[in-house]
Amino acid sequence: MNVLCTVRHRRLGRFSLLVLAVGGALLGRTACAQQVFQVDDQQLISWVFNNQQSIPDARSHLETRLAGHLEFVAVIGDLQPEQRRRLELAGQGDIARYIADAETLLSKLPRGNLDQDQWQDLWRRLSPIRERYARGLNGRGSLFDKALRTTLDPHQLETYRTLARERTARHYRALVGLAVADVEIKIPLTSEQRGRLIDALMTHTRPPRGQLDQHLQIAYVLYQTSRVPSEHLQPIFSDREWKVMQALLDQMRGWAGNFRQDESEDEEEDEVYVD
């Protein structure tokens, strides 16, 4: 006899979705022997568009992000109306392309009662489109990115990249601070230790290529920390503290598959995402 394990979106927070995706459907191994997941149109739309409740809502959110990005580009000064128009058209093209891809995927996804294998396959198919939404549509390889390179003059482009790197560094430092606070749950740190750890992570880790889902941001920093050579971290901790830290870092190394495509590869390509 199958036991029905109803998966309603309003009951699944972001972390719950992460557990189901990363942990290989951990839900149910203890809750029920044979699972059936109920999936409907509203849930699929919400999952595809990272918790937006409809396609118009998603389009509106993407347009707001594009407007914010355009305002950031305008900070460089001397952005001519024709330049702005070309960038906006390119950004709208990225949105249209994403919406079309999402609608095509939605038309192919199964609804109704899914067994565990079908559920895992569903999430495998959902993940790439969700990641595109989370990272932002204006990054490397986008129409907007190509338009930036051909629309801005060399001075404007260099100014934009400088401001982008500075903004990314500010955002990332704040995120590193949150990750260090998470470490302190297990290892209470002195003010000096905290400062040294933040400085080490700012020096030896890199921001993600794009915007991550909120529930993944601290995990990303801790995963990056797990890749830092021990000689840069161990002197910050006592012997007892370092053993605890090593256990945490060993755990975070298992997250590699979730972040490979989010790691920065070229500092010149740093991108800014506005939410």
C-alpha positions in Angstrom: 0.0 0.0 0.0 1.4 3.4 -1.0 1.5 6.1 1.6 0.7 9.5 0.1 3.2 12.2 1.2 1.7 15.4 0.0 4.2 18.1 -0.9 2.4 21.5 -0.9 4.5 24.5 -1.8 3.2 26.7 1.0 4.6 24.1 3.5 8.0 23.9 1.8 10.4 26.7 2.7 13.5 27.2 0.7 15.7 25.2 3.0 13.2 22.3 2.7 13.5 22.4 -1.1 17.3 22.4 -0.7 17.2 19.3 1.5 15.0 17.5 -1.0 17.3 18.5 -3.9 20.7 18.0 -2.4 19.9 15.2 0.0 18.3 12.9 -2.5 14.8 13.1 -1.3 15.6 12.7 2.4 11.9 13.3 3.2 10.1 10.1 3.4 13.0 7.7 4.1 11.9 8.1 7.7 8.4 9.4 7.1 7.1 6.7 4.8 8.3 3.7 3.0 6.8 4.4 -0.4 6.2 8.0 -1.4 3.8 9.7 -3.7 4.4 13.5 -4.2 1.5 15.6 -5.4 2.6 18.3 -7.8 0.3 20.9 -9.5 0.7 23.8 -11.9 1.0 26.4 -9.2 3.8 24.6 -7.5 5.7 24.1 -10.7 5.4 27.8 -11.6 6.6 28.8 -8.1 9.6 26.4 -8.3 10.6 27.4 -11.8 10.5 31.1 -11.0 12.1 30.9 -7.5 8.9 31.4 -5.4 7.2 33.9 -7.8 3.5 33.0 -7.9 2.8 33.5 -11.6 4.6 34.2 -14.9 3.6 37.9 -14.9 5.0 38.2 -11.3 8.2 36.7 -12.5 8.4 39.0 -15.5 7.8 42.0 -13.2 10.5 40.9 -10.8 13.0 40.4 -13.7 12.1 43.8 -15.1 12.7 45.4 -11.7 16.1 43.7 -11.5 16.9 44.9 -15.0 15.9 48.5 -14.1 18.2 48.3 -11.1 21.1 47.1 -13.2 20.5 49.9 -15.7 20.6 52.5 -12.9 23.8 51.0 -11.7 25.4 51.3 -15.2 24.1 54.9 -15.3 26.3 55.7 -12.3 29.3 55.7 -14.6 28.1 59.0 -15.9 27.7 60.3 -19.5 25.4 57.3 -20.4 23.7 58.6 -23.6 20.0 57.9 -24.2 20.8 55.7 -27.2 23.2 53.6 -25.1 20.6 53.1 -22.4 18.0 52.2 -25.0 20.3 49.5 -26.5 21.1 48.1 -23.1 17.4 48.0 -22.1 16.5 46.2 -25.3 19.2 43.7 -24.7 18.0 43.1 -21.2 14.4 42.7 -22.3 15.6 40.2 -24.8 17.2 38.2 -22.0 14.0 38.3 -20.1 11.9 37.2 -23.1 14.4 34.3 -23.8 14.2 33.1 -20.2 10.4 33.3 -20.0 10.2 31.3 -23.3 12.6 28.7 -22.1 10.7 28.4 -18.8 7.3 28.1 -20.5 8.7 25.4 -22.7 10.0 23.5 -19.7 6.7 23.9 -17.8 4.8 22.4 -20.7 6.9 19.3 -20.5 7.0 18.7 -16.7 4.8 16.1 -15.1 1.8 16.9 -12.8 -0.2 14.8 -10.4 1.1 12.0 -8.2 4.8 11.3 -8.7 6.8 8.5 -7.1 10.3 9.2 -5.6 12.2 8.5 -8.8 9.9 10.8 -10.8 10.2 13.5 -8.1 14.0 13.4 -8.2 13.9 13.6 -12.0 11.6 16.5 -11.8 14.0 18.4 -9.6 16.9 17.5 -11.8 15.1 19.2 -14.7 14.0 22.2 -12.6 17.4 23.0 -11.2 19.1 24.6 -14.3 16.2 27.0 -14.9 16.0 27.9 -11.2 19.7 28.6 -11.1 19.5 30.9 -14.2 16.8 32.9 -12.4 18.8 33.1 -9.1 22.0 34.1 -10.8 20.4 36.9 -12.8 19.9 37.1 -16.5 22.4 39.9 -17.3 25.6 38.0 -16.6 28.3 36.4 -18.8 27.0 35.3 -22.2 23.8 37.3 -22.0 22.5 39.7 -24.6 22.9 42.5 -21.9 26.5 41.5 -21.3 27.3 41.5 -25.0 25.6 44.9 -25.4 27.6 46.4 -22.6 30.9 45.4 -24.3 29.8 46.9 -27.6 27.8 49.9 -26.4 30.0 51.5 -23.7 33.2 53.2 -24.7 36.5 51.9 -23.2 36.5 54.5 -20.4 32.9 53.8 -19.5 33.4 50.0 -19.5 36.5 50.3 -17.3 34.6 52.5 -14.9 31.7 50.1 -14.8 34.0 47.2 -14.1 35.7 49.0 -11.3 32.4 50.0 -9.6 31.1 46.5 -10.1 34.2 45.0 -8.4 33.9 47.4 -5.5 30.2 46.7 -5.1 30.7 43.0 -5.3 33.4 43.2 -2.6 31.2 45.2 -0.3 28.4 42.7 -0.6 30.7 39.7 -0.3 32.3 41.1 2.9 28.9 41.4 4.5 28.2 37.8 3.4 31.5 36.6 4.8 30.6 38.3 8.1 27.3 36.2 8.2 29.3 33.0 7.5 31.7 33.8 10.3 28.8 34.4 12.6 27.6 30.9 11.6 31.0 29.4 12.5 30.7 31.1 15.9 27.7 29.0 16.7 30.2 26.1 17.1 33.3 28.0 17.9 33.0 31.2 20.0 35.6 33.6 18.6 37.4 36.6 20.1 37.1 39.9 18.3 40.7 39.4 17.1 40.0 35.9 15.8 36.8 37.1 14.0 38.7 39.9 12.3 41.5 37.6 11.2 39.1 35.0 9.8 37.1 37.6 7.9 40.4 39.0 6.4 41.6 35.5 5.5 38.3 34.7 3.7 38.3 38.0 1.9 41.8 37.3 0.7 41.6 33.6 -0.2 38.0 33.1 -1.3 36.0 34.6 -4.2 32.5 35.9 -4.5 30.0 33.9 -6.6 29.6 34.7 -10.2 26.0 35.8 -9.7 23.3 36.1 -7.1 22.6 33.0 -5.1 19.4 32.0 -3.4 19.4 33.3 0.1 19.5 29.9 1.7 22.7 29.0 -0.3 24.7 32.2 0.4 26.3 31.2 3.7 26.8 27.7 2.5 28.7 29.0 -0.5 31.1 31.0 1.7 31.7 28.0 4.0 32.3 25.8 0.9 34.8 28.3 -0.4 36.4 28.3 3.1 36.9 24.5 2.8 39.1 25.1 -0.2 41.4 27.5 1.5 44.8 26.0 2.4 45.0 25.2 6.1 48.1 27.3 6.6 45.9 30.4 6.1 43.3 29.3 8.6 44.8 27.1 11.3 46.9 29.8 13.0 43.6 31.7 13.8 42.3 28.8 16.0 43.5 26.9 19.1 44.2 23.2 18.6 40.8 22.3 20.0 39.0 24.9 17.9 40.8 23.8 14.8 39.5 20.2 15.2 36.0 21.6 15.3 36.6 23.8 12.3 38.1 20.9 10.3 35.0 18.8 10.9 32.9 21.7 9.6 35.0 22.2 6.5 35.0 18.4 5.8 31.3 18.6 5.8 31.2 21.6 3.4 33.5 19.9 0.9 30.6 17.7 0.1 28.7 20.7 -1.4 31.1 21.0 -4.4 28.6 19.9 -7.0 26.2 22.7 -5.9 28.6 25.6 -6.5 31.0 24.8 -9.3 29.3 27.0 -11.8 28.9 29.8 -9.3 32.6 30.3 -8.6 34.3 33.3 -10.1 36.8 32.5 -12.8 38.0 35.9 -14.1 38.0 39.0 -11.9 37.6 41.1 -15.0 34.2 39.4 -15.6 32.8 40.3 -12.2 29.1 41.0 -12.5 26.6 43.0 -10.5 23.1 41.7 -9.8 20.4 44.0 -8.3 17.4 42.6 -6.4 
